[in-house]
Amino acid sequence: MTVKKPDPMLSVADVAKMLGVSNMTIYRLVHTDVIPGYRVGRSIRIDGRDLTRFMRNANVSALLDDDPDDGAA
């Protein structure tokens, strides 16, 4: 019998690093329901499947271009 490994629950910092944006940008995307987030204790986790779906369906660069923390001026 093969047991399927569950998809990872990622921290906000993990997702921010993967997308190359600030943690605040990820918190904003979760707060506005662009990316589903789940509260675990006092932290927020993002399901890897939800992140994959977001990246596949969204124009990520268009959503993140207005990030004030990216250093672009």
C-alpha positions in Angstrom: 0.0 0.0 0.0 1.4 3.4 -1.0 0.7 6.4 1.3 0.5 9.7 -0.5 2.5 12.4 1.1 0.4 15.5 2.0 1.2 18.8 0.2 3.1 21.1 2.4 1.6 24.0 4.3 3.9 26.9 3.7 4.6 29.9 5.9 4.2 33.5 4.7 8.0 33.8 4.7 8.4 30.7 2.5 5.8 32.0 0.0 7.3 35.5 -0.1 10.8 34.1 -0.7 9.5 31.8 -3.5 7.7 34.7 -5.3 10.4 37.3 -4.6 8.2 39.7 -2.7 7.9 41.0 0.9 6.0 39.2 3.6 3.6 42.1 3.8 2.6 41.5 0.1 1.7 37.9 0.9 -0.3 39.0 4.0 -2.1 41.5 1.8 -2.9 38.8 -0.8 -4.2 36.4 1.9 -6.2 39.2 3.6 -7.9 40.1 0.3 -8.6 36.4 -0.5 -6.4 36.4 -3.6 -4.5 33.5 -2.0 -6.3 31.3 0.5 -4.6 31.3 3.9 -5.3 29.3 7.0 -4.6 30.4 10.6 -2.6 27.9 12.6 -2.3 29.3 16.1 -1.0 32.8 15.6 0.5 32.2 12.2 -0.9 31.9 8.7 -0.1 29.0 6.5 -0.7 28.6 2.8 -1.5 25.2 1.2 1.0 24.3 -1.5 -1.8 23.3 -3.8 -3.5 26.7 -3.4 -0.2 28.5 -4.2 0.3 26.4 -7.3 -3.3 27.1 -8.4 -2.8 30.9 -7.8 0.4 30.9 -9.8 -1.1 28.9 -12.6 -4.3 31.0 -12.9 -3.0 34.5 -12.0 -0.9 37.0 -13.9 1.5 37.1 -10.9 3.6 40.0 -12.3 0.5 42.2 -12.7 -0.6 41.5 -9.1 2.8 42.1 -7.6 4.0 45.1 -9.7 2.7 47.6 -7.1 4.7 46.1 -4.3 6.2 49.1 -2.5 8.8 47.0 -0.7 10.5 45.7 -3.9 12.9 48.6 -4.1 11.7 49.9 -7.5 11.2 53.6 -7.6 
